[in-house]
Amino acid sequence: MKKILLIILLCSLASASTKYVAKTGNDNTGDGSSGNPYLTIEKLFTVMSAGDSAVIRSGTYTPATTLVPPSGSEGSYIKIAAYSGETVILNGGSNSLMNLTNKIYIKFYGLSFTTASTGVGAYMFEFENTKHVEFYNNAFYSMPAPNGTENTAVIRCMASGDSDPTGLINSDSCIFKNNYFHDNLSPAMRMYDTKGWIIDGNTFVNCSQAIGLKEQPFYDVIRRNLIIGSTATAFYLPFQEGGNHDSIYENIIINSAVAFLWGGLGSSYMRSAIAIHNNTIYNCDNALAGFNDAYFTNISFYNNIFYSDSALNISSGQDLPARIVTMNKYDSTNPLTISNYSFAKNCYWQPAADNSKKFLDATTTYTDLAAWQSAKSFDAGSLWRVPVFKDKAKRDYRVQDSSACKLAGAGSVDIGAYLNNTSNSIIGSTLYPYLLNPIDTLRDTLTACGDTVWYKASLDSHYKIDSIHIISGTGNVGKSGLDTAWSLPATGQTLISQAYFGLLPQYTVTASAGTGGTITSTTPLTQDSATVFHFTASANSGYQFVNWTGSVTFLNSSNGTAVCSLTTTSNQTVTANFRTQTLAEQLASGSVDTIRIDTGTISTATTLNKPVRCNYIRFTTTDSMTVSKPIWCRDSVVKAANSKVGALAGSVIYPYPWPPYKLIVKQGAAKRFIPVRRPNYPVWIIAK
């Protein structure tokens, strides 16, 4: 799977100052330098001005009261970052953590935020008339449950001005990218009166609610987020008092109670031009639940996957009686109409064993997709099919080429969160690699202009870098393969590099051994490209290794074994070749044992255990003795191998001066002697 590694690095401008905070600092004697830092965040905020940067060293910082940062200005953001590679926690304690009301042009990088506040309307961050505030690579965690108000939230954006949209004062142009929200009993994001927000590439795990467009959102973009285990709903979309031109797309929602909780509250203004498309909803109790009223128009749901492979058998209940569409919340009797809603080219599926309703609109139940399509006159091109993901077990939710969702969506793209199988979109935060994303935690660093900034990607098993693209900054990175480090010059601007990843090709090595030996490898024979294999050839007794066949590198050989290496660049074969040893090689290798008889006769096999001196051998043996190898006398075979020697009883073999002829007799436990020539040319008996 291709993936994107996004690394953002800030280069501090020469005209701005950088302040430091550390647990070893001092608010009275510190000057905010790296060698003499401040101690508290409160002190830091009193000395910062537009364009300044702050670097916070490791530790937990718990302010005495809710923090209020200074504002930046256009082109001169306030930047607050954790020191590279260190964990910095800002903990509100019993208070809400930070109030951003009326604040502008602030960026937060690589920090962790939490609070234990249970006050009414508690928050980690309060937005109201807040503009151009941005969060990158931060963690927000462990906020307690709401206490008496639904507007308690980790990110709490409240209304300013009149409820009439014409007099509204919005919180504008705020960005949340690559953040990790987890284990929050309060909603993660509850948003009133937002305009032009971008919520992109974040992960929400075990939050009661992930993202809520509560009231009058305009032109907000919510994309490529990963939402897991929301106990109430992943998206809370009441659009109270209106909202328009909001887009929710390329998100993945897993194991949550409801994917989209829909419906107007306090309605008197229209909600229009809202598009929910190319999302993947997997194993949620309900895909779309809520109610309709007279103030929705031009609402579209298309190219979404609503899929479950678990049966729930929901039998009743006004809020959750159907798995796919449940539009009867609060006993609503207003059905969806083609004049206000458009459903098209979605993929639906729930198990046949699941007796839950499929589509419920107001008071009418539709037992299957065909009945739903016929009655509503929309949802053309939608499917009732298993989407067939690439690898559900590995959480790869792209659709296979054989899937009915392949290129079946509006615009000839794939149905689901990945527009095509080579999508370079990373869905969710790299801080929480639930999907097939890079593993390394990304951190942002403040560095001096002119320095060289080094990056390093982390490769999952079986992946390589396809290419590096410079999104922001200057430089040229011609890199691909398994080399994962690259550099860029720091030039006073935000640096963004994208690393595109692809699967390594896999090749198979076929290994075999010729007659007389075996071949082994410690590596499975199907591996990624550029894998180095090591093979060991082992000769059987009486055989000798000869050579390797194949594109191998010979490494060494000893004691009847040989080792080679092979680097895979294609499907290949390797063969170990052997030959029969000469008698001298057998003696040298120890594959036979030897006993020297200098005198005497051979009557039985046990005689071989008694070395005696003689100048000839007389056979008095019976058929109980077997020759395991031929008996030679001069150039003739006296007795063939694997035959009885009883026929030689009474025979005498005299050695000749040259060569020293050998008698080879089977003997399992013979004592071994190193053979040497003697002037009387002794006969050697070799017992195998």
Secondary structure by P-SEA (a helix, b strand, c coil): cbbbbbbbbbbbcccbbbbbbccccccccccccccbbbccaaaaaacccccbbbbbcbbbbbbccbbbbbbbcccccbbbbccccbbbbbccccccccccccccbbbbcbbbbbbcccccccccbbbccccbbbbcbbbbccccccccccccccbbbbbcccccccccccccbbbbcbbbbcccccccbbbcccccccccbbbbccccccccccccccbbbbcbbbbcccccccccccccccccccccccbbbcccccccccccccccbbbccccccbbbbccccccccccccccccbbbbcccccccccccccccccccccccccccccccccccccccbbbcbbbbbcccccccccccccccccccaaaaaaaaccccccccccccccccccccccccccccccccccccccccccccccccccccccccccccccccbbbbbbbcccbbbbbbbbbcccbbbcccccccbbbbbbccccccbbbbcccccbbbbbbbbbbcbbbbbbbbccccbbbbbcccccccccbbbbbbbbbcccccccccccccccccccccbbbbbbbccccbbbbbbbbbbcaaaaaaaccbbbbbbcbbbbcccccccccccccbbbbcccccccccbbbbccccccccccccccccccbbbbbccccbbbbbbbbcbbbbbbccccccbbbbbbcc
